[in-house]
Each structure stands twice: as C-alpha cells, then as structure tokens.
Amino acid sequence: MLLPAIVCGSPVRKVHVTVAAVVGGLVGLVLFLVHQLDFPFSGGIAIGPEAFEQALTRFTSIRTLEGIG
C-alpha cells in the first residue's frame, strides 16, 4: 500500500518523505479505527443502551398510534 508513495514519489526528497509518512499515518489510523469499532458495545468508544431503548420506545409509540399493536 505504501509502495506507490515510495516508488512514484516527488523528485524533492522532503516532499516524498512527507507524502509517504502521511499515507502511512492514514493507513495506521484506519486500522486503529477498524480495531476499535470491531466490538461497538465494549471498549473505550462503546455505544450505550440508551439510544436503543429510546428507539424502542419511539417505535412502540408509533405502532400504538397506527393501531398495529
């Protein structure tokens, strides 16, 4: 994945290294986010049950208003 940034870089070495570092950092960030979001209900950025409970309450009230339930 970093091969294009390494092989087809800029003739100016400073720009070349900067672009390769930015691409590497973005790849690392994406891998970190995939790891963190793998289990959305546990960990540092967990989703609590409040939103799901609120949605269930709203769906139940909509069902009652429409006479389905």
Predicted model as a PDB file, atoms N, CA, C, CB and O in Angstrom, pLDDT in the B-factor column:
MODEL        1                                                                  
ATOM      1  N   MET A   1       0.823  -1.183   0.000  1.00 55.00           N  
ATOM      2  CA  MET A   1       0.000   0.000   0.000  1.00 55.00           C  
ATOM      3  C   MET A   1       0.875   1.258   0.000  1.00 55.00           C  
ATOM      4  CB  MET A   1      -0.941  -0.008   1.207  1.00 55.00           C  
ATOM      5  O   MET A   1       0.506   2.257  -0.618  1.00 55.00           O  
ATOM      6  N   LEU A   2       1.991   1.229   0.660  1.00 58.00           N  
ATOM      7  CA  LEU A   2       2.885   2.378   0.652  1.00 58.00           C  
ATOM      8  C   LEU A   2       3.804   2.380  -0.559  1.00 58.00           C  
ATOM      9  CB  LEU A   2       3.707   2.404   1.916  1.00 58.00           C  
ATOM     10  O   LEU A   2       4.535   3.346  -0.778  1.00 58.00           O  
ATOM     11  N   LEU A   3       3.775   1.319  -1.342  1.00 61.00           N  
ATOM     12  CA  LEU A   3       4.670   1.214  -2.484  1.00 61.00           C  
ATOM     13  C   LEU A   3       4.512   2.354  -3.483  1.00 61.00           C  
ATOM     14  CB  LEU A   3       4.444  -0.087  -3.178  1.00 61.00           C  
ATOM     15  O   LEU A   3       5.527   2.885  -3.934  1.00 61.00           O  
ATOM     16  N   PRO A   4       3.275   2.770  -3.862  1.00 60.00           N  
ATOM     17  CA  PRO A   4       3.183   3.910  -4.784  1.00 60.00           C  
ATOM     18  C   PRO A   4       3.792   5.190  -4.221  1.00 60.00           C  
ATOM     19  CB  PRO A   4       1.741   4.162  -5.139  1.00 60.00           C  
ATOM     20  O   PRO A   4       4.401   5.966  -4.957  1.00 60.00           O  
ATOM     21  N   ALA A   5       3.631   5.409  -2.929  1.00 55.00           N  
ATOM     22  CA  ALA A   5       4.199   6.609  -2.321  1.00 55.00           C  
ATOM     23  C   ALA A   5       5.723   6.536  -2.271  1.00 55.00           C  
ATOM     24  CB  ALA A   5       3.636   6.807  -0.913  1.00 55.00           C  
ATOM     25  O   ALA A   5       6.394   7.567  -2.299  1.00 55.00           O  
ATOM     26  N   ILE A   6       6.266   5.340  -2.200  1.00 59.00           N  
ATOM     27  CA  ILE A   6       7.716   5.182  -2.131  1.00 59.00           C  
ATOM     28  C   ILE A   6       8.340   5.188  -3.523  1.00 59.00           C  
ATOM     29  CB  ILE A   6       8.075   3.887  -1.403  1.00 59.00           C  
ATOM     30  O   ILE A   6       9.359   5.842  -3.744  1.00 59.00           O  
ATOM     31  N   VAL A   7       7.731   4.463  -4.465  1.00 61.00           N  
ATOM     32  CA  VAL A   7       8.302   4.311  -5.797  1.00 61.00           C  
ATOM     33  C   VAL A   7       8.041   5.535  -6.672  1.00 61.00           C  
ATOM     34  CB  VAL A   7       7.739   3.068  -6.466  1.00 61.00           C  
ATOM     35  O   VAL A   7       8.952   6.030  -7.335  1.00 61.00           O  
ATOM     36  N   CYS A   8       6.802   6.023  -6.676  1.00 61.00           N  
ATOM     37  CA  CYS A   8       6.423   7.130  -7.569  1.00 61.00           C  
ATOM     38  C   CYS A   8       6.325   8.429  -6.797  1.00 61.00           C  
ATOM     39  CB  CYS A   8       5.087   6.834  -8.271  1.00 61.00           C  
ATOM     40  O   CYS A   8       5.280   9.079  -6.804  1.00 61.00           O  
ATOM     41  N   GLY A   9       7.361   8.799  -6.155  1.00 57.00           N  
ATOM     42  CA  GLY A   9       7.337   9.990  -5.331  1.00 57.00           C  
ATOM     43  C   GLY A   9       7.772  11.231  -6.068  1.00 57.00           C  
ATOM     44  O   GLY A   9       7.961  11.226  -7.284  1.00 57.00           O  
ATOM     45  N   SER A  10       7.923  12.272  -5.320  1.00 61.00           N  
ATOM     46  CA  SER A  10       8.353  13.566  -5.837  1.00 61.00           C  
ATOM     47  C   SER A  10       9.873  13.569  -5.990  1.00 61.00           C  
ATOM     48  CB  SER A  10       7.891  14.717  -4.902  1.00 61.00           C  
ATOM     49  O   SER A  10      10.574  12.856  -5.272  1.00 61.00           O  
ATOM     50  N   PRO A  11      10.382  14.376  -6.932  1.00 71.00           N  
ATOM     51  CA  PRO A  11      11.844  14.479  -7.041  1.00 71.00           C  
ATOM     52  C   PRO A  11      12.474  15.174  -5.822  1.00 71.00           C  
ATOM     53  CB  PRO A  11      12.216  15.242  -8.317  1.00 71.00           C  
ATOM     54  O   PRO A  11      13.666  15.011  -5.561  1.00 71.00           O  
ATOM     55  N   VAL A  12      11.679  15.937  -5.090  1.00 75.00           N  
ATOM     56  CA  VAL A  12      12.185  16.578  -3.877  1.00 75.00           C  
ATOM     57  C   VAL A  12      12.018  15.587  -2.726  1.00 75.00           C  
ATOM     58  CB  VAL A  12      11.432  17.934  -3.580  1.00 75.00           C  
ATOM     59  O   VAL A  12      10.903  15.163  -2.425  1.00 75.00           O  
ATOM     60  N   ARG A  13      13.104  15.228  -2.099  1.00 76.00           N  
ATOM     61  CA  ARG A  13      13.088  14.175  -1.079  1.00 76.00           C  
ATOM     62  C   ARG A  13      12.205  14.536   0.115  1.00 76.00           C  
ATOM     63  CB  ARG A  13      14.505  13.895  -0.600  1.00 76.00           C  
ATOM     64  O   ARG A  13      11.526  13.664   0.657  1.00 76.00           O  
ATOM     65  N   LYS A  14      12.201  15.785   0.529  1.00 81.00           N  
ATOM     66  CA  LYS A  14      11.416  16.203   1.685  1.00 81.00           C  
ATOM     67  C   LYS A  14       9.922  16.002   1.436  1.00 81.00           C  
ATOM     68  CB  LYS A  14      11.703  17.671   2.019  1.00 81.00           C  
ATOM     69  O   LYS A  14       9.205  15.526   2.317  1.00 81.00           O  
ATOM     70  N   VAL A  15       9.454  16.358   0.251  1.00 78.00           N  
ATOM     71  CA  VAL A  15       8.049  16.167  -0.109  1.00 78.00           C  
ATOM     72  C   VAL A  15       7.735  14.679  -0.196  1.00 78.00           C  
ATOM     73  CB  VAL A  15       7.722  16.869  -1.449  1.00 78.00           C  
ATOM     74  O   VAL A  15       6.681  14.234   0.260  1.00 78.00           O  
ATOM     75  N   HIS A  16       8.638  13.920  -0.775  1.00 78.00           N  
ATOM     76  CA  HIS A  16       8.471  12.476  -0.924  1.00 78.00           C  
ATOM     77  C   HIS A  16       8.305  11.796   0.436  1.00 78.00           C  
ATOM     78  CB  HIS A  16       9.668  11.877  -1.669  1.00 78.00           C  
ATOM     79  O   HIS A  16       7.406  10.972   0.608  1.00 78.00           O  
ATOM     80  N   VAL A  17       9.150  12.128   1.386  1.00 80.00           N  
ATOM     81  CA  VAL A  17       9.084  11.536   2.717  1.00 80.00           C  
ATOM     82  C   VAL A  17       7.803  11.967   3.433  1.00 80.00           C  
ATOM     83  CB  VAL A  17      10.320  11.934   3.543  1.00 80.00           C  
ATOM     84  O   VAL A  17       7.176  11.167   4.127  1.00 80.00           O  
ATOM     85  N   THR A  18       7.423  13.223   3.262  1.00 83.00           N  
ATOM     86  CA  THR A  18       6.197  13.728   3.889  1.00 83.00           C  
ATOM     87  C   THR A  18       4.970  12.995   3.359  1.00 83.00           C  
ATOM     88  CB  THR A  18       6.052  15.238   3.648  1.00 83.00           C  
ATOM     89  O   THR A  18       4.110  12.592   4.142  1.00 83.00           O  
ATOM     90  N   VAL A  19       4.875  12.817   2.045  1.00 80.00           N  
ATOM     91  CA  VAL A  19       3.728  12.115   1.451  1.00 80.00           C  
ATOM     92  C   VAL A  19       3.696  10.664   1.926  1.00 80.00           C  
ATOM     93  CB  VAL A  19       3.790  12.173  -0.102  1.00 80.00           C  
ATOM     94  O   VAL A  19       2.629  10.157   2.272  1.00 80.00           O  
ATOM     95  N   ALA A  20       4.831   9.996   1.950  1.00 82.00           N  
ATOM     96  CA  ALA A  20       4.878   8.615   2.422  1.00 82.00           C  
ATOM     97  C   ALA A  20       4.471   8.522   3.893  1.00 82.00           C  
ATOM     98  CB  ALA A  20       6.284   8.032   2.225  1.00 82.00           C  
ATOM     99  O   ALA A  20       3.781   7.580   4.280  1.00 82.00           O  
ATOM    100  N   ALA A  21       4.886   9.480   4.712  1.00 87.00           N  
ATOM    101  CA  ALA A  21       4.524   9.474   6.128  1.00 87.00           C  
ATOM    102  C   ALA A  21       3.031   9.720   6.315  1.00 87.00           C  
ATOM    103  CB  ALA A  21       5.329  10.530   6.888  1.00 87.00           C  
ATOM    104  O   ALA A  21       2.402   9.092   7.166  1.00 87.00           O  
ATOM    105  N   VAL A  22       2.460  10.627   5.528  1.00 88.00           N  
ATOM    106  CA  VAL A  22       1.024  10.908   5.638  1.00 88.00           C  
ATOM    107  C   VAL A  22       0.210   9.681   5.218  1.00 88.00           C  
ATOM    108  CB  VAL A  22       0.638  12.136   4.768  1.00 88.00           C  
ATOM    109  O   VAL A  22      -0.764   9.329   5.882  1.00 88.00           O  
ATOM    110  N   VAL A  23       0.599   9.038   4.131  1.00 87.00           N  
ATOM    111  CA  VAL A  23      -0.113   7.832   3.687  1.00 87.00           C  
ATOM    112  C   VAL A  23       0.008   6.738   4.742  1.00 87.00           C  
ATOM    113  CB  VAL A  23       0.442   7.333   2.326  1.00 87.00           C  
ATOM    114  O   VAL A  23      -0.976   6.063   5.046  1.00 87.00           O  
ATOM    115  N   GLY A  24       1.174   6.558   5.291  1.00 90.00           N  
ATOM    116  CA  GLY A  24       1.366   5.562   6.352  1.00 90.00           C  
ATOM    117  C   GLY A  24       0.550   5.872   7.589  1.00 90.00           C  
ATOM    118  O   GLY A  24      -0.016   4.970   8.206  1.00 90.00           O  
ATOM    119  N   GLY A  25       0.486   7.156   7.959  1.00 94.00           N  
ATOM    120  CA  GLY A  25      -0.315   7.565   9.113  1.00 94.00           C  
ATOM    121  C   GLY A  25      -1.797   7.315   8.893  1.00 94.00           C  
ATOM    122  O   GLY A  25      -2.494   6.862   9.801  1.00 94.00           O  
ATOM    123  N   LEU A  26      -2.283   7.607   7.692  1.00 94.00           N  
ATOM    124  CA  LEU A  26      -3.697   7.357   7.388  1.00 94.00           C  
ATOM    125  C   LEU A  26      -4.031   5.869   7.411  1.00 94.00           C  
ATOM    126  CB  LEU A  26      -4.054   7.941   6.025  1.00 94.00           C  
ATOM    127  O   LEU A  26      -5.085   5.473   7.908  1.00 94.00           O  
ATOM    128  N   VAL A  27      -3.143   5.056   6.881  1.00 93.00           N  
ATOM    129  CA  VAL A  27      -3.357   3.612   6.932  1.00 93.00           C  
ATOM    130  C   VAL A  27      -3.395   3.138   8.382  1.00 93.00           C  
ATOM    131  CB  VAL A  27      -2.252   2.868   6.148  1.00 93.00           C  
ATOM    132  O   VAL A  27      -4.247   2.331   8.755  1.00 93.00           O  
ATOM    133  N   GLY A  28      -2.479   3.635   9.189  1.00 95.00           N  
ATOM    134  CA  GLY A  28      -2.465   3.276  10.607  1.00 95.00           C  
ATOM    135  C   GLY A  28      -3.721   3.727  11.326  1.00 95.00           C  
ATOM    136  O   GLY A  28      -4.257   2.995  12.158  1.00 95.00           O  
ATOM    137  N   LEU A  29      -4.197   4.926  11.015  1.00 95.00           N  
ATOM    138  CA  LEU A  29      -5.423   5.442  11.628  1.00 95.00           C  
ATOM    139  C   LEU A  29      -6.624   4.579  11.256  1.00 95.00           C  
ATOM    140  CB  LEU A  29      -5.667   6.895  11.198  1.00 95.00           C  
ATOM    141  O   LEU A  29      -7.445   4.256  12.116  1.00 95.00           O  
ATOM    142  N   VAL A  30      -6.732   4.208  10.001  1.00 94.00           N  
ATOM    143  CA  VAL A  30      -7.849   3.363   9.565  1.00 94.00           C  
ATOM    144  C   VAL A  30      -7.794   2.001  10.259  1.00 94.00           C  
ATOM    145  CB  VAL A  30      -7.825   3.182   8.028  1.00 94.00           C  
ATOM    146  O   VAL A  30      -8.824   1.493  10.702  1.00 94.00           O  
ATOM    147  N   LEU A  31      -6.620   1.414  10.357  1.00 94.00           N  
ATOM    148  CA  LEU A  31      -6.501   0.122  11.048  1.00 94.00           C  
ATOM    149  C   LEU A  31      -6.865   0.250  12.518  1.00 94.00           C  
ATOM    150  CB  LEU A  31      -5.078  -0.432  10.911  1.00 94.00           C  
ATOM    151  O   LEU A  31      -7.505  -0.642  13.074  1.00 94.00           O  
ATOM    152  N   PHE A  32      -6.468   1.341  13.154  1.00 90.00           N  
ATOM    153  CA  PHE A  32      -6.821   1.574  14.548  1.00 90.00           C  
ATOM    154  C   PHE A  32      -8.330   1.700  14.714  1.00 90.00           C  
ATOM    155  CB  PHE A  32      -6.125   2.830  15.071  1.00 90.00           C  
ATOM    156  O   PHE A  32      -8.903   1.120  15.636  1.00 90.00           O  
ATOM    157  N   LEU A  33      -8.979   2.457  13.827  1.00 87.00           N  
ATOM    158  CA  LEU A  33     -10.431   2.621  13.909  1.00 87.00           C  
ATOM    159  C   LEU A  33     -11.169   1.311  13.658  1.00 87.00           C  
ATOM    160  CB  LEU A  33     -10.895   3.671  12.914  1.00 87.00           C  
ATOM    161  O   LEU A  33     -12.170   1.031  14.318  1.00 87.00           O  
ATOM    162  N   VAL A  34     -10.696   0.523  12.731  1.00 89.00           N  
ATOM    163  CA  VAL A  34     -11.308  -0.789  12.498  1.00 89.00           C  
ATOM    164  C   VAL A  34     -11.191  -1.648  13.750  1.00 89.00           C  
ATOM    165  CB  VAL A  34     -10.645  -1.500  11.294  1.00 89.00           C  
ATOM    166  O   VAL A  34     -12.142  -2.335  14.124  1.00 89.00           O  
ATOM    167  N   HIS A  35     -10.045  -1.613  14.391  1.00 86.00           N  
ATOM    168  CA  HIS A  35      -9.850  -2.390  15.616  1.00 86.00           C  
ATOM    169  C   HIS A  35     -10.779  -1.892  16.723  1.00 86.00           C  
ATOM    170  CB  HIS A  35      -8.380  -2.310  16.078  1.00 86.00           C  
ATOM    171  O   HIS A  35     -11.394  -2.701  17.418  1.00 86.00           O  
ATOM    172  N   GLN A  36     -10.890  -0.586  16.894  1.00 82.00           N  
ATOM    173  CA  GLN A  36     -11.713  -0.022  17.963  1.00 82.00           C  
ATOM    174  C   GLN A  36     -13.197  -0.256  17.728  1.00 82.00           C  
ATOM    175  CB  GLN A  36     -11.447   1.462  18.096  1.00 82.00           C  
ATOM    176  O   GLN A  36     -13.948  -0.470  18.680  1.00 82.00           O  
ATOM    177  N   LEU A  37     -13.626  -0.217  16.475  1.00 81.00           N  
ATOM    178  CA  LEU A  37     -15.040  -0.370  16.154  1.00 81.00           C  
ATOM    179  C   LEU A  37     -15.444  -1.819  15.914  1.00 81.00           C  
ATOM    180  CB  LEU A  37     -15.376   0.449  14.944  1.00 81.00           C  
ATOM    181  O   LEU A  37     -16.588  -2.090  15.550  1.00 81.00           O  
ATOM    182  N   ASP A  38     -14.522  -2.749  16.112  1.00 83.00           N  
ATOM    183  CA  ASP A  38     -14.828  -4.159  15.910  1.00 83.00           C  
ATOM    184  C   ASP A  38     -15.876  -4.643  16.902  1.00 83.00           C  
ATOM    185  CB  ASP A  38     -13.564  -4.999  16.034  1.00 83.00           C  
ATOM    186  O   ASP A  38     -16.748  -5.434  16.542  1.00 83.00           O  
ATOM    187  N   PHE A  39     -15.804  -4.185  18.133  1.00 79.00           N  
ATOM    188  CA  PHE A  39     -16.782  -4.525  19.163  1.00 79.00           C  
ATOM    189  C   PHE A  39     -17.413  -3.218  19.661  1.00 79.00           C  
ATOM    190  CB  PHE A  39     -16.113  -5.328  20.348  1.00 79.00           C  
ATOM    191  O   PHE A  39     -16.913  -2.628  20.619  1.00 79.00           O  
ATOM    192  N   PRO A  40     -18.497  -2.757  19.032  1.00 76.00           N  
ATOM    193  CA  PRO A  40     -19.029  -1.430  19.341  1.00 76.00           C  
ATOM    194  C   PRO A  40     -19.686  -1.310  20.710  1.00 76.00           C  
ATOM    195  CB  PRO A  40     -20.012  -1.047  18.306  1.00 76.00           C  
ATOM    196  O   PRO A  40     -19.932  -0.192  21.162  1.00 76.00           O  
ATOM    197  N   PHE A  41     -19.981  -2.418  21.387  1.00 76.00           N  
ATOM    198  CA  PHE A  41     -20.681  -2.354  22.668  1.00 76.00           C  
ATOM    199  C   PHE A  41     -19.743  -2.508  23.858  1.00 76.00           C  
ATOM    200  CB  PHE A  41     -21.744  -3.419  22.725  1.00 76.00           C  
ATOM    201  O   PHE A  41     -20.205  -2.603  24.995  1.00 76.00           O  
ATOM    202  N   SER A  42     -18.426  -2.536  23.615  1.00 78.00           N  
ATOM    203  CA  SER A  42     -17.449  -2.606  24.700  1.00 78.00           C  
ATOM    204  C   SER A  42     -16.219  -1.813  24.292  1.00 78.00           C  
ATOM    205  CB  SER A  42     -17.075  -4.083  25.035  1.00 78.00           C  
ATOM    206  O   SER A  42     -16.004  -1.560  23.107  1.00 78.00           O  
ATOM    207  N   GLY A  43     -15.430  -1.429  25.247  1.00 74.00           N  
ATOM    208  CA  GLY A  43     -14.208  -0.703  24.949  1.00 74.00           C  
ATOM    209  C   GLY A  43     -14.326   0.779  25.235  1.00 74.00           C  
ATOM    210  O   GLY A  43     -15.272   1.232  25.880  1.00 74.00           O  
ATOM    211  N   GLY A  44     -13.349   1.526  24.744  1.00 74.00           N  
ATOM    212  CA  GLY A  44     -13.253   2.953  25.037  1.00 74.00           C  
ATOM    213  C   GLY A  44     -14.324   3.797  24.365  1.00 74.00           C  
ATOM    214  O   GLY A  44     -14.754   4.805  24.924  1.00 74.00           O  
ATOM    215  N   ILE A  45     -14.758   3.406  23.188  1.00 73.00           N  
ATOM    216  CA  ILE A  45     -15.767   4.190  22.474  1.00 73.00           C  
ATOM    217  C   ILE A  45     -17.044   3.374  22.315  1.00 73.00           C  
ATOM    218  CB  ILE A  45     -15.237   4.638  21.093  1.00 73.00           C  
ATOM    219  O   ILE A  45     -17.596   3.271  21.220  1.00 73.00           O  
ATOM    220  N   ALA A  46     -17.502   2.801  23.415  1.00 77.00           N  
ATOM    221  CA  ALA A  46     -18.665   1.919  23.403  1.00 77.00           C  
ATOM    222  C   ALA A  46     -19.961   2.703  23.235  1.00 77.00           C  
ATOM    223  CB  ALA A  46     -18.717   1.099  24.684  1.00 77.00           C  
ATOM    224  O   ALA A  46     -20.075   3.862  23.633  1.00 77.00           O  
ATOM    225  N   ILE A  47     -20.911   2.040  22.645  1.00 78.00           N  
ATOM    226  CA  ILE A  47     -22.259   2.593  22.484  1.00 78.00           C  
ATOM    227  C   ILE A  47     -23.097   2.066  23.642  1.00 78.00           C  
ATOM    228  CB  ILE A  47     -22.894   2.205  21.082  1.00 78.00           C  
ATOM    229  O   ILE A  47     -23.157   0.857  23.868  1.00 78.00           O  
ATOM    230  N   GLY A  48     -23.735   2.956  24.364  1.00 82.00           N  
ATOM    231  CA  GLY A  48     -24.571   2.552  25.488  1.00 82.00           C  
ATOM    232  C   GLY A  48     -25.962   2.135  25.036  1.00 82.00           C  
ATOM    233  O   GLY A  48     -26.326   2.337  23.878  1.00 82.00           O  
ATOM    234  N   PRO A  49     -26.733   1.559  25.932  1.00 85.00           N  
ATOM    235  CA  PRO A  49     -28.069   1.080  25.559  1.00 85.00           C  
ATOM    236  C   PRO A  49     -29.127   2.173  25.488  1.00 85.00           C  
ATOM    237  CB  PRO A  49     -28.513   0.041  26.532  1.00 85.00           C  
ATOM    238  O   PRO A  49     -30.256   1.905  25.078  1.00 85.00           O  
ATOM    239  N   GLU A  50     -28.785   3.404  25.880  1.00 88.00           N  
ATOM    240  CA  GLU A  50     -29.792   4.461  25.944  1.00 88.00           C  
ATOM    241  C   GLU A  50     -30.427   4.753  24.589  1.00 88.00           C  
ATOM    242  CB  GLU A  50     -29.174   5.722  26.493  1.00 88.00           C  
ATOM    243  O   GLU A  50     -31.644   4.912  24.499  1.00 88.00           O  
ATOM    244  N   ALA A  51     -29.623   4.825  23.543  1.00 83.00           N  
ATOM    245  CA  ALA A  51     -30.157   5.131  22.210  1.00 83.00           C  
ATOM    246  C   ALA A  51     -31.089   4.019  21.729  1.00 83.00           C  
ATOM    247  CB  ALA A  51     -29.008   5.333  21.200  1.00 83.00           C  
ATOM    248  O   ALA A  51     -32.118   4.298  21.113  1.00 83.00           O  
ATOM    249  N   PHE A  52     -30.739   2.778  22.002  1.00 87.00           N  
ATOM    250  CA  PHE A  52     -31.581   1.659  21.581  1.00 87.00           C  
ATOM    251  C   PHE A  52     -32.890   1.628  22.370  1.00 87.00           C  
ATOM    252  CB  PHE A  52     -30.830   0.333  21.753  1.00 87.00           C  
ATOM    253  O   PHE A  52     -33.949   1.326  21.818  1.00 87.00           O  
ATOM    254  N   GLU A  53     -32.809   1.939  23.654  1.00 91.00           N  
ATOM    255  CA  GLU A  53     -34.031   1.981  24.468  1.00 91.00           C  
ATOM    256  C   GLU A  53     -34.952   3.109  24.007  1.00 91.00           C  
ATOM    257  CB  GLU A  53     -33.682   2.160  25.960  1.00 91.00           C  
ATOM    258  O   GLU A  53     -36.170   2.936  23.975  1.00 91.00           O  
ATOM    259  N   GLN A  54     -34.390   4.249  23.654  1.00 93.00           N  
ATOM    260  CA  GLN A  54     -35.186   5.367  23.150  1.00 93.00           C  
ATOM    261  C   GLN A  54     -35.830   4.999  21.816  1.00 93.00           C  
ATOM    262  CB  GLN A  54     -34.313   6.631  22.995  1.00 93.00           C  
ATOM    263  O   GLN A  54     -36.999   5.315  21.595  1.00 93.00           O  
ATOM    264  N   ALA A  55     -35.106   4.347  20.934  1.00 91.00           N  
ATOM    265  CA  ALA A  55     -35.663   3.933  19.648  1.00 91.00           C  
ATOM    266  C   ALA A  55     -36.793   2.926  19.851  1.00 91.00           C  
ATOM    267  CB  ALA A  55     -34.565   3.331  18.754  1.00 91.00           C  
ATOM    268  O   ALA A  55     -37.821   3.012  19.179  1.00 91.00           O  
ATOM    269  N   LEU A  56     -36.618   1.986  20.755  1.00 92.00           N  
ATOM    270  CA  LEU A  56     -37.664   1.005  21.035  1.00 92.00           C  
ATOM    271  C   LEU A  56     -38.920   1.677  21.563  1.00 92.00           C  
ATOM    272  CB  LEU A  56     -37.168  -0.033  22.035  1.00 92.00           C  
ATOM    273  O   LEU A  56     -40.032   1.305  21.188  1.00 92.00           O  
ATOM    274  N   THR A  57     -38.746   2.669  22.434  1.00 93.00           N  
ATOM    275  CA  THR A  57     -39.890   3.412  22.957  1.00 93.00           C  
ATOM    276  C   THR A  57     -40.616   4.156  21.840  1.00 93.00           C  
ATOM    277  CB  THR A  57     -39.436   4.398  24.038  1.00 93.00           C  
ATOM    278  O   THR A  57     -41.846   4.148  21.785  1.00 93.00           O  
ATOM    279  N   ARG A  58     -39.867   4.792  20.959  1.00 92.00           N  
ATOM    280  CA  ARG A  58     -40.492   5.521  19.852  1.00 92.00           C  
ATOM    281  C   ARG A  58     -41.197   4.575  18.887  1.00 92.00           C  
ATOM    282  CB  ARG A  58     -39.446   6.343  19.101  1.00 92.00           C  
ATOM    283  O   ARG A  58     -42.308   4.866  18.442  1.00 92.00           O  
ATOM    284  N   PHE A  59     -40.576   3.459  18.561  1.00 91.00           N  
ATOM    285  CA  PHE A  59     -41.210   2.504  17.648  1.00 91.00           C  
ATOM    286  C   PHE A  59     -42.491   1.944  18.246  1.00 91.00           C  
ATOM    287  CB  PHE A  59     -40.248   1.363  17.312  1.00 91.00           C  
ATOM    288  O   PHE A  59     -43.476   1.740  17.537  1.00 91.00           O  
ATOM    289  N   THR A  60     -42.475   1.696  19.549  1.00 90.00           N  
ATOM    290  CA  THR A  60     -43.669   1.198  20.225  1.00 90.00           C  
ATOM    291  C   THR A  60     -44.778   2.244  20.189  1.00 90.00           C  
ATOM    292  CB  THR A  60     -43.346   0.813  21.678  1.00 90.00           C  
ATOM    293  O   THR A  60     -45.940   1.906  19.960  1.00 90.00           O  
ATOM    294  N   SER A  61     -44.432   3.509  20.412  1.00 88.00           N  
ATOM    295  CA  SER A  61     -45.456   4.555  20.385  1.00 88.00           C  
ATOM    296  C   SER A  61     -45.987   4.760  18.967  1.00 88.00           C  
ATOM    297  CB  SER A  61     -44.890   5.877  20.935  1.00 88.00           C  
ATOM    298  O   SER A  61     -47.174   5.042  18.801  1.00 88.00           O  
ATOM    299  N   ILE A  62     -45.156   4.630  17.954  1.00 86.00           N  
ATOM    300  CA  ILE A  62     -45.623   4.746  16.570  1.00 86.00           C  
ATOM    301  C   ILE A  62     -46.556   3.593  16.236  1.00 86.00           C  
ATOM    302  CB  ILE A  62     -44.431   4.773  15.588  1.00 86.00           C  
ATOM    303  O   ILE A  62     -47.592   3.787  15.599  1.00 86.00           O  
ATOM    304  N   ARG A  63     -46.189   2.399  16.667  1.00 81.00           N  
ATOM    305  CA  ARG A  63     -47.035   1.224  16.421  1.00 81.00           C  
ATOM    306  C   ARG A  63     -48.398   1.392  17.098  1.00 81.00           C  
ATOM    307  CB  ARG A  63     -46.340  -0.063  16.930  1.00 81.00           C  
ATOM    308  O   ARG A  63     -49.427   1.026  16.531  1.00 81.00           O  
ATOM    309  N   THR A  64     -48.398   1.945  18.307  1.00 81.00           N  
ATOM    310  CA  THR A  64     -49.656   2.151  19.031  1.00 81.00           C  
ATOM    311  C   THR A  64     -50.511   3.202  18.334  1.00 81.00           C  
ATOM    312  CB  THR A  64     -49.381   2.571  20.489  1.00 81.00           C  
ATOM    313  O   THR A  64     -51.729   3.047  18.247  1.00 81.00           O  
ATOM    314  N   LEU A  65     -49.891   4.267  17.837  1.00 78.00           N  
ATOM    315  CA  LEU A  65     -50.635   5.321  17.140  1.00 78.00           C  
ATOM    316  C   LEU A  65     -51.264   4.809  15.848  1.00 78.00           C  
ATOM    317  CB  LEU A  65     -49.716   6.502  16.833  1.00 78.00           C  
ATOM    318  O   LEU A  65     -52.356   5.236  15.472  1.00 78.00           O  
ATOM    319  N   GLU A  66     -50.577   3.900  15.175  1.00 71.00           N  
ATOM    320  CA  GLU A  66     -51.095   3.386  13.912  1.00 71.00           C  
ATOM    321  C   GLU A  66     -52.086   2.241  14.120  1.00 71.00           C  
ATOM    322  CB  GLU A  66     -49.948   2.922  13.032  1.00 71.00           C  
ATOM    323  O   GLU A  66     -52.712   1.783  13.165  1.00 71.00           O  
ATOM    324  N   GLY A  67     -52.227   1.786  15.336  1.00 67.00           N  
ATOM    325  CA  GLY A  67     -53.176   0.712  15.622  1.00 67.00           C  
ATOM    326  C   GLY A  67     -52.687  -0.670  15.217  1.00 67.00           C  
ATOM    327  O   GLY A  67     -53.490  -1.588  15.054  1.00 67.00           O  
ATOM    328  N   ILE A  68     -51.369  -0.829  15.050  1.00 64.00           N  
ATOM    329  CA  ILE A  68     -50.820  -2.123  14.652  1.00 64.00           C  
ATOM    330  C   ILE A  68     -50.719  -3.047  15.850  1.00 64.00           C  
ATOM    331  CB  ILE A  68     -49.446  -1.952  13.998  1.00 64.00           C  
ATOM    332  O   ILE A  68     -51.019  -4.237  15.746  1.00 64.00           O  
ATOM    333  N   GLY A  69     -50.305  -2.517  16.972  1.00 53.00           N  
ATOM    334  CA  GLY A  69     -50.022  -3.368  18.123  1.00 53.00           C  
ATOM    335  C   GLY A  69     -51.131  -3.356  19.066  1.00 53.00           C  
ATOM    336  O   GLY A  69     -51.069  -4.020  20.101  1.00 53.00           O  
TER     337      GLY A  69                                                      
ENDMDL                                                                          
END                                                                             
